[in-house]
Amino acid sequence: MALAISVSARCDDCIAHHVYDALEAGATKEEVTDALGVAILMGGGTSVVYASHAIEALEQFSEGGRSV
């Protein structure tokens, strides 16, 4: 949920931090994208842009040896 709040608050540094922490805690790609869906529903159109930043971070952290 911290990731969803970060997206709706439009905080890029927070987004990267919370994506990383979610993966470290064992979240799946589906769970991360579900949180992003909540952020978009609550934050409106601008949250779509910041959710895409979270997807980019998810892909980058996944490439770093993490399997999602």
All heavy atoms as TSV, in Angstrom:
chain	resi	resn	atom	element	x	y	z
A	1	MET	N	N	0.818	-1.190	0.000
A	1	MET	CA	C	0.000	0.000	0.000
A	1	MET	C	C	0.863	1.255	0.000
A	1	MET	O	O	0.452	2.265	-0.521
A	1	MET	CB	C	-0.937	0.005	1.200
A	1	MET	CG	C	-1.954	-1.134	1.218
A	1	MET	SD	S	-3.192	-1.476	-0.087
A	1	MET	CE	C	-2.976	-0.488	-1.446
A	2	ALA	N	N	2.063	1.153	0.570
A	2	ALA	CA	C	2.965	2.306	0.544
A	2	ALA	C	C	3.299	2.686	-0.897
A	2	ALA	O	O	3.429	3.872	-1.214
A	2	ALA	CB	C	4.233	2.012	1.333
A	3	LEU	N	N	3.407	1.695	-1.766
A	3	LEU	CA	C	3.673	1.977	-3.180
A	3	LEU	C	C	2.503	2.740	-3.794
A	3	LEU	O	O	2.709	3.722	-4.515
A	3	LEU	CB	C	3.938	0.682	-3.946
A	3	LEU	CG	C	4.098	0.827	-5.452
A	3	LEU	CD1	C	5.243	1.776	-5.793
A	3	LEU	CD2	C	4.315	-0.542	-6.083
A	4	ALA	N	N	1.289	2.313	-3.510
A	4	ALA	CA	C	0.109	3.003	-4.045
A	4	ALA	C	C	0.078	4.459	-3.573
A	4	ALA	O	O	-0.210	5.365	-4.357
A	4	ALA	CB	C	-1.168	2.276	-3.632
A	5	ILE	N	N	0.397	4.688	-2.319
A	5	ILE	CA	C	0.424	6.053	-1.793
A	5	ILE	C	C	1.519	6.858	-2.475
A	5	ILE	O	O	1.319	8.026	-2.822
A	5	ILE	CB	C	0.601	6.037	-0.262
A	5	ILE	CG1	C	-0.641	5.423	0.388
A	5	ILE	CG2	C	0.872	7.443	0.278
A	5	ILE	CD1	C	-0.465	5.078	1.847
A	6	SER	N	N	2.673	6.245	-2.708
A	6	SER	CA	C	3.778	6.936	-3.374
A	6	SER	C	C	3.395	7.379	-4.782
A	6	SER	O	O	3.752	8.470	-5.218
A	6	SER	CB	C	5.000	6.022	-3.462
A	6	SER	OG	O	5.460	5.689	-2.187
A	7	VAL	N	N	2.674	6.523	-5.477
A	7	VAL	CA	C	2.233	6.854	-6.841
A	7	VAL	C	C	1.233	8.005	-6.796
A	7	VAL	O	O	1.364	8.973	-7.549
A	7	VAL	CB	C	1.638	5.622	-7.547
A	7	VAL	CG1	C	0.935	6.010	-8.841
A	7	VAL	CG2	C	2.737	4.599	-7.830
A	8	SER	N	N	0.247	7.917	-5.921
A	8	SER	CA	C	-0.750	8.985	-5.872
A	8	SER	C	C	-0.162	10.285	-5.332
A	8	SER	O	O	-0.651	11.366	-5.658
A	8	SER	CB	C	-1.982	8.558	-5.076
A	8	SER	OG	O	-1.653	8.275	-3.754
A	9	ALA	N	N	0.927	10.193	-4.549
A	9	ALA	CA	C	1.608	11.397	-4.038
A	9	ALA	C	C	2.633	11.938	-5.036
A	9	ALA	O	O	3.218	12.987	-4.811
A	9	ALA	CB	C	2.295	11.096	-2.717
A	10	ARG	N	N	2.871	11.189	-6.114
A	10	ARG	CA	C	3.785	11.592	-7.194
A	10	ARG	C	C	5.227	11.767	-6.719
A	10	ARG	O	O	5.893	12.741	-7.036
A	10	ARG	CB	C	3.280	12.868	-7.849
A	10	ARG	CG	C	1.893	12.749	-8.395
A	10	ARG	CD	C	1.408	14.067	-8.978
A	10	ARG	NE	N	-0.038	14.010	-9.119
A	10	ARG	CZ	C	-0.866	14.851	-8.547
A	10	ARG	NH1	N	-0.432	15.837	-7.798
A	10	ARG	NH2	N	-2.162	14.730	-8.729
A	11	CYS	N	N	5.701	10.795	-5.946
A	11	CYS	CA	C	7.063	10.849	-5.399
A	11	CYS	C	C	7.925	9.767	-6.058
A	11	CYS	O	O	7.865	8.596	-5.674
A	11	CYS	CB	C	7.007	10.655	-3.884
A	11	CYS	SG	S	8.645	10.621	-3.110
A	12	ASP	N	N	8.719	10.168	-7.045
A	12	ASP	CA	C	9.541	9.201	-7.790
A	12	ASP	C	C	10.512	8.436	-6.905
A	12	ASP	O	O	10.660	7.226	-7.053
A	12	ASP	CB	C	10.312	9.892	-8.919
A	12	ASP	CG	C	9.470	10.101	-10.160
A	12	ASP	OD1	O	8.611	9.240	-10.459
A	12	ASP	OD2	O	9.665	11.126	-10.833
A	13	ASP	N	N	11.188	9.127	-6.000
A	13	ASP	CA	C	12.133	8.435	-5.117
A	13	ASP	C	C	11.404	7.419	-4.241
A	13	ASP	O	O	11.894	6.308	-4.020
A	13	ASP	CB	C	12.889	9.431	-4.231
A	13	ASP	CG	C	13.878	10.269	-5.020
A	13	ASP	OD1	O	14.304	9.836	-6.114
A	13	ASP	OD2	O	14.230	11.359	-4.537
A	14	CYS	N	N	10.232	7.800	-3.759
A	14	CYS	CA	C	9.439	6.890	-2.920
A	14	CYS	C	C	8.989	5.677	-3.724
A	14	CYS	O	O	8.993	4.546	-3.219
A	14	CYS	CB	C	8.207	7.607	-2.374
A	14	CYS	SG	S	8.574	9.081	-1.405
A	15	ILE	N	N	8.600	5.900	-4.967
A	15	ILE	CA	C	8.150	4.807	-5.830
A	15	ILE	C	C	9.255	3.775	-5.977
A	15	ILE	O	O	9.031	2.571	-5.784
A	15	ILE	CB	C	7.692	5.346	-7.200
A	15	ILE	CG1	C	6.400	6.139	-7.043
A	15	ILE	CG2	C	7.521	4.206	-8.208
A	15	ILE	CD1	C	6.022	6.958	-8.266
A	16	ALA	N	N	10.452	4.216	-6.317
A	16	ALA	CA	C	11.574	3.286	-6.489
A	16	ALA	C	C	11.844	2.524	-5.192
A	16	ALA	O	O	12.030	1.298	-5.209
A	16	ALA	CB	C	12.825	4.047	-6.932
A	17	HIS	N	N	11.845	3.231	-4.097
A	17	HIS	CA	C	12.099	2.612	-2.800
A	17	HIS	C	C	11.061	1.538	-2.479
A	17	HIS	O	O	11.404	0.428	-2.065
A	17	HIS	CB	C	12.109	3.694	-1.716
A	17	HIS	CG	C	12.212	3.178	-0.324
A	17	HIS	ND1	N	13.389	2.711	0.212
A	17	HIS	CD2	C	11.267	3.028	0.636
A	17	HIS	CE1	C	13.160	2.300	1.454
A	17	HIS	NE2	N	11.886	2.490	1.733
A	18	HIS	N	N	9.798	1.856	-2.687
A	18	HIS	CA	C	8.737	0.927	-2.308
A	18	HIS	C	C	8.603	-0.243	-3.285
A	18	HIS	O	O	8.221	-1.335	-2.871
A	18	HIS	CB	C	7.419	1.662	-2.112
A	18	HIS	CG	C	7.425	2.534	-0.894
A	18	HIS	ND1	N	7.652	2.039	0.374
A	18	HIS	CD2	C	7.276	3.872	-0.756
A	18	HIS	CE1	C	7.622	3.024	1.248
A	18	HIS	NE2	N	7.400	4.152	0.588
A	19	VAL	N	N	8.929	-0.033	-4.552
A	19	VAL	CA	C	8.963	-1.169	-5.485
A	19	VAL	C	C	10.046	-2.143	-5.039
A	19	VAL	O	O	9.820	-3.351	-4.943
A	19	VAL	CB	C	9.198	-0.721	-6.949
A	19	VAL	CG1	C	9.519	-1.916	-7.840
A	19	VAL	CG2	C	7.986	0.020	-7.486
A	20	TYR	N	N	11.222	-1.605	-4.749
A	20	TYR	CA	C	12.332	-2.452	-4.298
A	20	TYR	C	C	11.949	-3.214	-3.030
A	20	TYR	O	O	12.136	-4.432	-2.951
A	20	TYR	CB	C	13.578	-1.598	-4.060
A	20	TYR	CG	C	14.764	-2.418	-3.621
A	20	TYR	CD1	C	15.564	-3.048	-4.564
A	20	TYR	CD2	C	15.070	-2.571	-2.275
A	20	TYR	CE1	C	16.653	-3.820	-4.170
A	20	TYR	CE2	C	16.144	-3.341	-1.871
A	20	TYR	CZ	C	16.937	-3.952	-2.822
A	20	TYR	OH	O	18.001	-4.722	-2.425
A	21	ASP	N	N	11.403	-2.503	-2.058
A	21	ASP	CA	C	11.026	-3.142	-0.794
A	21	ASP	C	C	9.929	-4.191	-0.988
A	21	ASP	O	O	9.947	-5.229	-0.333
A	21	ASP	CB	C	10.576	-2.105	0.228
A	21	ASP	CG	C	11.746	-1.387	0.887
A	21	ASP	OD1	O	12.914	-1.769	0.641
A	21	ASP	OD2	O	11.490	-0.435	1.647
A	22	ALA	N	N	8.987	-3.913	-1.878
A	22	ALA	CA	C	7.924	-4.888	-2.137
A	22	ALA	C	C	8.504	-6.183	-2.695
A	22	ALA	O	O	8.139	-7.281	-2.263
A	22	ALA	CB	C	6.892	-4.310	-3.101
A	23	LEU	N	N	9.441	-6.055	-3.625
A	23	LEU	CA	C	10.079	-7.240	-4.191
A	23	LEU	C	C	10.893	-7.982	-3.141
A	23	LEU	O	O	10.867	-9.210	-3.081
A	23	LEU	CB	C	10.956	-6.857	-5.385
A	23	LEU	CG	C	10.211	-6.331	-6.610
A	23	LEU	CD1	C	11.203	-5.849	-7.660
A	23	LEU	CD2	C	9.280	-7.388	-7.171
A	24	GLU	N	N	11.604	-7.238	-2.320
A	24	GLU	CA	C	12.396	-7.854	-1.260
A	24	GLU	C	C	11.507	-8.605	-0.265
A	24	GLU	O	O	11.923	-9.610	0.302
A	24	GLU	CB	C	13.225	-6.799	-0.517
A	24	GLU	CG	C	14.430	-6.318	-1.297
A	24	GLU	CD	C	15.463	-7.404	-1.519
A	24	GLU	OE1	O	15.904	-8.027	-0.534
A	24	GLU	OE2	O	15.813	-7.643	-2.693
A	25	ALA	N	N	10.296	-8.111	-0.066
A	25	ALA	CA	C	9.361	-8.748	0.861
A	25	ALA	C	C	8.645	-9.941	0.229
A	25	ALA	O	O	7.877	-10.619	0.892
A	25	ALA	CB	C	8.337	-7.728	1.351
A	26	GLY	N	N	8.912	-10.160	-1.064
A	26	GLY	CA	C	8.339	-11.327	-1.734
A	26	GLY	C	C	7.104	-11.051	-2.571
A	26	GLY	O	O	6.434	-11.989	-3.014
A	27	ALA	N	N	6.792	-9.784	-2.809
A	27	ALA	CA	C	5.625	-9.461	-3.634
A	27	ALA	C	C	5.849	-9.940	-5.063
A	27	ALA	O	O	6.965	-9.895	-5.584
A	27	ALA	CB	C	5.381	-7.947	-3.633
A	28	THR	N	N	4.778	-10.384	-5.686
A	28	THR	CA	C	4.839	-10.799	-7.082
A	28	THR	C	C	4.561	-9.593	-7.976
A	28	THR	O	O	4.065	-8.551	-7.510
A	28	THR	CB	C	3.795	-11.885	-7.376
A	28	THR	OG1	O	2.485	-11.318	-7.208
A	28	THR	CG2	C	3.974	-13.096	-6.476
A	29	LYS	N	N	4.851	-9.758	-9.259
A	29	LYS	CA	C	4.556	-8.690	-10.216
A	29	LYS	C	C	3.060	-8.381	-10.200
A	29	LYS	O	O	2.660	-7.227	-10.266
A	29	LYS	CB	C	5.006	-9.099	-11.613
A	29	LYS	CG	C	4.821	-8.035	-12.654
A	29	LYS	CD	C	5.361	-8.456	-14.001
A	29	LYS	CE	C	5.191	-7.341	-15.020
A	29	LYS	NZ	N	5.735	-7.719	-16.327
A	30	GLU	N	N	2.239	-9.416	-10.088
A	30	GLU	CA	C	0.793	-9.217	-10.055
A	30	GLU	C	C	0.375	-8.394	-8.831
A	30	GLU	O	O	-0.479	-7.510	-8.934
A	30	GLU	CB	C	0.076	-10.560	-10.043
A	30	GLU	CG	C	-1.437	-10.433	-10.067
A	30	GLU	CD	C	-2.125	-11.781	-10.085
A	30	GLU	OE1	O	-2.291	-12.359	-8.988
A	30	GLU	OE2	O	-2.475	-12.231	-11.191
A	31	GLU	N	N	0.975	-8.661	-7.696
A	31	GLU	CA	C	0.638	-7.906	-6.480
A	31	GLU	C	C	1.051	-6.442	-6.612
A	31	GLU	O	O	0.319	-5.544	-6.180
A	31	GLU	CB	C	1.286	-8.543	-5.263
A	31	GLU	CG	C	0.682	-9.882	-4.904
A	31	GLU	CD	C	1.467	-10.653	-3.869
A	31	GLU	OE1	O	2.706	-10.514	-3.799
A	31	GLU	OE2	O	0.827	-11.424	-3.127
A	32	VAL	N	N	2.206	-6.207	-7.217
A	32	VAL	CA	C	2.665	-4.832	-7.412
A	32	VAL	C	C	1.718	-4.101	-8.364
A	32	VAL	O	O	1.303	-2.967	-8.098
A	32	VAL	CB	C	4.119	-4.797	-7.934
A	32	VAL	CG1	C	4.523	-3.394	-8.354
A	32	VAL	CG2	C	5.075	-5.338	-6.876
A	33	THR	N	N	1.351	-4.753	-9.457
A	33	THR	CA	C	0.454	-4.093	-10.413
A	33	THR	C	C	-0.945	-3.898	-9.839
A	33	THR	O	O	-1.619	-2.930	-10.180
A	33	THR	CB	C	0.404	-4.829	-11.761
A	33	THR	OG1	O	0.019	-6.193	-11.551
A	33	THR	CG2	C	1.758	-4.779	-12.459
A	34	ASP	N	N	-1.387	-4.779	-8.955
A	34	ASP	CA	C	-2.671	-4.565	-8.271
A	34	ASP	C	C	-2.624	-3.294	-7.426
A	34	ASP	O	O	-3.585	-2.508	-7.413
A	34	ASP	CB	C	-3.034	-5.749	-7.379
A	34	ASP	CG	C	-3.554	-6.948	-8.147
A	34	ASP	OD1	O	-3.869	-6.811	-9.349
A	34	ASP	OD2	O	-3.640	-8.041	-7.536
A	35	ALA	N	N	-1.523	-3.090	-6.717
A	35	ALA	CA	C	-1.363	-1.868	-5.917
A	35	ALA	C	C	-1.369	-0.638	-6.813
A	35	ALA	O	O	-1.945	0.402	-6.459
A	35	ALA	CB	C	-0.075	-1.929	-5.103
A	36	LEU	N	N	-0.755	-0.751	-7.985
A	36	LEU	CA	C	-0.741	0.376	-8.924
A	36	LEU	C	C	-2.147	0.678	-9.439
A	36	LEU	O	O	-2.502	1.838	-9.635
A	36	LEU	CB	C	0.214	0.098	-10.084
A	36	LEU	CG	C	1.681	-0.052	-9.692
A	36	LEU	CD1	C	2.519	-0.412	-10.900
A	36	LEU	CD2	C	2.192	1.191	-9.000
A	37	GLY	N	N	-2.940	-0.373	-9.626
A	37	GLY	CA	C	-4.330	-0.171	-10.046
A	37	GLY	C	C	-5.112	0.611	-9.009
A	37	GLY	O	O	-5.910	1.503	-9.352
A	38	VAL	N	N	-4.891	0.315	-7.742
A	38	VAL	CA	C	-5.554	1.057	-6.665
A	38	VAL	C	C	-5.107	2.517	-6.697
A	38	VAL	O	O	-5.930	3.433	-6.575
A	38	VAL	CB	C	-5.245	0.426	-5.287
A	38	VAL	CG1	C	-5.732	1.322	-4.153
A	38	VAL	CG2	C	-5.856	-0.960	-5.187
A	39	ALA	N	N	-3.822	2.742	-6.900
A	39	ALA	CA	C	-3.303	4.113	-6.944
A	39	ALA	C	C	-3.939	4.896	-8.086
A	39	ALA	O	O	-4.297	6.068	-7.916
A	39	ALA	CB	C	-1.786	4.096	-7.113
A	40	ILE	N	N	-4.101	4.250	-9.230
A	40	ILE	CA	C	-4.708	4.935	-10.379
A	40	ILE	C	C	-6.176	5.246	-10.102
A	40	ILE	O	O	-6.655	6.337	-10.410
A	40	ILE	CB	C	-4.527	4.094	-11.657
A	40	ILE	CG1	C	-3.045	4.072	-12.047
A	40	ILE	CG2	C	-5.384	4.629	-12.799
A	40	ILE	CD1	C	-2.694	3.053	-13.108
A	41	LEU	N	N	-6.878	4.298	-9.512
A	41	LEU	CA	C	-8.292	4.539	-9.179
A	41	LEU	C	C	-8.439	5.705	-8.217
A	41	LEU	O	O	-9.350	6.520	-8.345
A	41	LEU	CB	C	-8.921	3.291	-8.564
A	41	LEU	CG	C	-9.239	2.163	-9.534
A	41	LEU	CD1	C	-9.657	0.916	-8.767
A	41	LEU	CD2	C	-10.326	2.584	-10.498
A	42	MET	N	N	-7.547	5.802	-7.248
A	42	MET	CA	C	-7.663	6.838	-6.232
A	42	MET	C	C	-7.019	8.159	-6.649
A	42	MET	O	O	-7.474	9.220	-6.239
A	42	MET	CB	C	-7.036	6.367	-4.912
A	42	MET	CG	C	-7.712	5.141	-4.322
A	42	MET	SD	S	-9.492	5.318	-4.107
A	42	MET	CE	C	-9.554	6.550	-2.827
A	43	GLY	N	N	-5.959	8.083	-7.463
A	43	GLY	CA	C	-5.210	9.284	-7.795
A	43	GLY	C	C	-5.546	9.924	-9.122
A	43	GLY	O	O	-5.062	11.003	-9.437
A	44	GLY	N	N	-6.337	9.253	-9.937
A	44	GLY	CA	C	-6.730	9.825	-11.217
A	44	GLY	C	C	-5.662	9.725	-12.288
A	44	GLY	O	O	-4.687	8.979	-12.168
A	45	GLY	N	N	-5.866	10.498	-13.336
A	45	GLY	CA	C	-5.034	10.429	-14.532
A	45	GLY	C	C	-3.553	10.641	-14.304
A	45	GLY	O	O	-2.725	9.972	-14.921
A	46	THR	N	N	-3.200	11.551	-13.440
A	46	THR	CA	C	-1.787	11.815	-13.189
A	46	THR	C	C	-1.089	10.586	-12.620
A	46	THR	O	O	0.082	10.353	-12.893
A	46	THR	CB	C	-1.623	12.988	-12.201
A	46	THR	OG1	O	-2.398	14.083	-12.667
A	46	THR	CG2	C	-0.182	13.417	-12.089
A	47	SER	N	N	-1.829	9.786	-11.885
A	47	SER	CA	C	-1.237	8.585	-11.294
A	47	SER	C	C	-0.836	7.562	-12.349
A	47	SER	O	O	0.044	6.738	-12.104
A	47	SER	CB	C	-2.211	7.950	-10.302
A	47	SER	OG	O	-2.378	8.800	-9.198
A	48	VAL	N	N	-1.458	7.626	-13.525
A	48	VAL	CA	C	-1.077	6.707	-14.608
A	48	VAL	C	C	0.382	6.942	-14.985
A	48	VAL	O	O	1.144	5.998	-15.194
A	48	VAL	CB	C	-2.003	6.873	-15.830
A	48	VAL	CG1	C	-1.514	6.041	-17.009
A	48	VAL	CG2	C	-3.433	6.509	-15.478
A	49	VAL	N	N	0.766	8.207	-15.071
A	49	VAL	CA	C	2.148	8.546	-15.422
A	49	VAL	C	C	3.109	7.997	-14.372
A	49	VAL	O	O	4.124	7.373	-14.705
A	49	VAL	CB	C	2.324	10.074	-15.558
A	49	VAL	CG1	C	3.780	10.437	-15.784
A	49	VAL	CG2	C	1.443	10.603	-16.674
A	50	TYR	N	N	2.792	8.189	-13.116
A	50	TYR	CA	C	3.683	7.740	-12.047
A	50	TYR	C	C	3.639	6.225	-11.866
A	50	TYR	O	O	4.633	5.623	-11.476
A	50	TYR	CB	C	3.381	8.496	-10.752
A	50	TYR	CG	C	3.890	9.906	-10.846
A	50	TYR	CD1	C	3.117	10.916	-11.401
A	50	TYR	CD2	C	5.182	10.221	-10.455
A	50	TYR	CE1	C	3.596	12.203	-11.539
A	50	TYR	CE2	C	5.673	11.506	-10.582
A	50	TYR	CZ	C	4.882	12.495	-11.128
A	50	TYR	OH	O	5.380	13.764	-11.270
A	51	ALA	N	N	2.521	5.606	-12.192
A	51	ALA	CA	C	2.455	4.142	-12.174
A	51	ALA	C	C	3.390	3.570	-13.228
A	51	ALA	O	O	4.020	2.527	-13.008
A	51	ALA	CB	C	1.025	3.667	-12.397
A	52	SER	N	N	3.523	4.263	-14.353
A	52	SER	CA	C	4.458	3.786	-15.386
A	52	SER	C	C	5.897	3.855	-14.878
A	52	SER	O	O	6.726	3.013	-15.238
A	52	SER	CB	C	4.302	4.581	-16.683
A	52	SER	OG	O	4.798	5.899	-16.550
A	53	HIS	N	N	6.196	4.816	-14.008
A	53	HIS	CA	C	7.528	4.878	-13.396
A	53	HIS	C	C	7.747	3.655	-12.506
A	53	HIS	O	O	8.848	3.097	-12.458
A	53	HIS	CB	C	7.692	6.147	-12.564
A	53	HIS	CG	C	7.578	7.407	-13.353
A	53	HIS	ND1	N	7.668	8.649	-12.777
A	53	HIS	CD2	C	7.357	7.643	-14.673
A	53	HIS	CE1	C	7.527	9.581	-13.693
A	53	HIS	NE2	N	7.318	8.991	-14.860
A	54	ALA	N	N	6.692	3.245	-11.810
A	54	ALA	CA	C	6.784	2.057	-10.952
A	54	ALA	C	C	6.997	0.798	-11.796
A	54	ALA	O	O	7.769	-0.082	-11.406
A	54	ALA	CB	C	5.536	1.930	-10.096
A	55	ILE	N	N	6.335	0.733	-12.935
A	55	ILE	CA	C	6.519	-0.421	-13.835
A	55	ILE	C	C	7.964	-0.461	-14.335
A	55	ILE	O	O	8.578	-1.531	-14.396
A	55	ILE	CB	C	5.533	-0.376	-15.016
A	55	ILE	CG1	C	4.096	-0.515	-14.516
A	55	ILE	CG2	C	5.866	-1.427	-16.066
A	55	ILE	CD1	C	3.757	-1.860	-13.901
A	56	GLU	N	N	8.517	0.691	-14.671
A	56	GLU	CA	C	9.920	0.752	-15.104
A	56	GLU	C	C	10.841	0.269	-13.990
A	56	GLU	O	O	11.779	-0.489	-14.235
A	56	GLU	CB	C	10.296	2.181	-15.513
A	56	GLU	CG	C	9.653	2.638	-16.801
A	56	GLU	CD	C	9.950	4.096	-17.108
A	56	GLU	OE1	O	10.952	4.637	-16.576
A	56	GLU	OE2	O	9.180	4.700	-17.870
A	57	ALA	N	N	10.588	0.712	-12.766
A	57	ALA	CA	C	11.404	0.268	-11.631
A	57	ALA	C	C	11.248	-1.224	-11.414
A	57	ALA	O	O	12.241	-1.931	-11.167
A	57	ALA	CB	C	11.005	1.029	-10.360
A	58	LEU	N	N	10.038	-1.724	-11.545
A	58	LEU	CA	C	9.780	-3.157	-11.401
A	58	LEU	C	C	10.596	-3.954	-12.412
A	58	LEU	O	O	11.235	-4.953	-12.070
A	58	LEU	CB	C	8.287	-3.430	-11.572
A	58	LEU	CG	C	7.812	-4.864	-11.466
A	58	LEU	CD1	C	8.096	-5.427	-10.082
A	58	LEU	CD2	C	6.321	-4.936	-11.772
A	59	GLU	N	N	10.621	-3.484	-13.650
A	59	GLU	CA	C	11.396	-4.159	-14.695
A	59	GLU	C	C	12.891	-4.088	-14.405
A	59	GLU	O	O	13.609	-5.073	-14.562
A	59	GLU	CB	C	11.075	-3.553	-16.057
A	59	GLU	CG	C	9.669	-3.871	-16.531
A	59	GLU	CD	C	9.270	-3.115	-17.782
A	59	GLU	OE1	O	10.062	-2.274	-18.274
A	59	GLU	OE2	O	8.148	-3.353	-18.260
A	60	GLN	N	N	13.370	-2.934	-13.972
A	60	GLN	CA	C	14.800	-2.781	-13.683
A	60	GLN	C	C	15.218	-3.664	-12.514
A	60	GLN	O	O	16.254	-4.332	-12.597
A	60	GLN	CB	C	15.124	-1.321	-13.382
A	60	GLN	CG	C	15.069	-0.432	-14.589
A	60	GLN	CD	C	15.337	1.013	-14.252
A	60	GLN	OE1	O	15.551	1.375	-13.089
A	60	GLN	NE2	N	15.304	1.869	-15.254
A	61	PHE	N	N	14.453	-3.670	-11.453
A	61	PHE	CA	C	14.807	-4.495	-10.304
A	61	PHE	C	C	14.665	-5.970	-10.618
A	61	PHE	O	O	15.405	-6.800	-10.073
A	61	PHE	CB	C	13.984	-4.109	-9.077
A	61	PHE	CG	C	14.299	-2.756	-8.523
A	61	PHE	CD1	C	13.290	-1.876	-8.195
A	61	PHE	CD2	C	15.614	-2.346	-8.321
A	61	PHE	CE1	C	13.578	-0.608	-7.673
A	61	PHE	CE2	C	15.920	-1.087	-7.801
A	61	PHE	CZ	C	14.899	-0.223	-7.482
A	62	SER	N	N	13.739	-6.311	-11.495
A	62	SER	CA	C	13.560	-7.710	-11.889
A	62	SER	C	C	14.736	-8.189	-12.729
A	62	SER	O	O	15.150	-9.334	-12.627
A	62	SER	CB	C	12.255	-7.879	-12.680
A	62	SER	OG	O	11.160	-7.594	-11.859
A	63	GLU	N	N	15.284	-7.312	-13.562
A	63	GLU	CA	C	16.441	-7.657	-14.389
A	63	GLU	C	C	17.681	-7.864	-13.544
A	63	GLU	O	O	18.587	-8.569	-13.933
A	63	GLU	CB	C	16.709	-6.549	-15.410
A	63	GLU	CG	C	15.684	-6.447	-16.497
A	63	GLU	CD	C	15.887	-5.234	-17.363
A	63	GLU	OE1	O	16.886	-4.498	-17.186
A	63	GLU	OE2	O	15.005	-4.993	-18.217
A	64	GLY	N	N	17.706	-7.267	-12.373
A	64	GLY	CA	C	18.878	-7.346	-11.497
A	64	GLY	C	C	18.998	-8.682	-10.755
A	64	GLY	O	O	19.532	-8.726	-9.671
A	65	GLY	N	N	18.481	-9.740	-11.351
A	65	GLY	CA	C	18.630	-11.051	-10.732
A	65	GLY	C	C	17.447	-11.497	-9.921
A	65	GLY	O	O	17.421	-12.582	-9.391
A	66	ARG	N	N	16.440	-10.649	-9.813
A	66	ARG	CA	C	15.237	-11.021	-9.072
A	66	ARG	C	C	14.269	-11.682	-10.032
A	66	ARG	O	O	14.125	-11.234	-11.147
A	66	ARG	CB	C	14.579	-9.784	-8.465
A	66	ARG	CG	C	15.477	-9.071	-7.518
A	66	ARG	CD	C	14.794	-8.490	-6.306
A	66	ARG	NE	N	13.486	-9.007	-6.041
A	66	ARG	CZ	C	13.221	-9.927	-5.119
A	66	ARG	NH1	N	14.178	-10.458	-4.415
A	66	ARG	NH2	N	11.993	-10.314	-4.891
A	67	SER	N	N	13.607	-12.726	-9.615
A	67	SER	CA	C	12.568	-13.317	-10.442
A	67	SER	C	C	11.224	-12.897	-9.898
A	67	SER	O	O	10.960	-12.983	-8.706
A	67	SER	CB	C	12.668	-14.839	-10.441
A	67	SER	OG	O	12.441	-15.349	-9.164
A	68	VAL	N	N	10.408	-12.348	-10.778
A	68	VAL	CA	C	9.095	-11.861	-10.371
A	68	VAL	C	C	8.046	-12.678	-11.077
A	68	VAL	O	O	8.157	-13.061	-12.176
A	68	VAL	CB	C	8.926	-10.360	-10.720
A	68	VAL	CG1	C	7.584	-9.861	-10.317
A	68	VAL	CG2	C	10.005	-9.564	-10.060
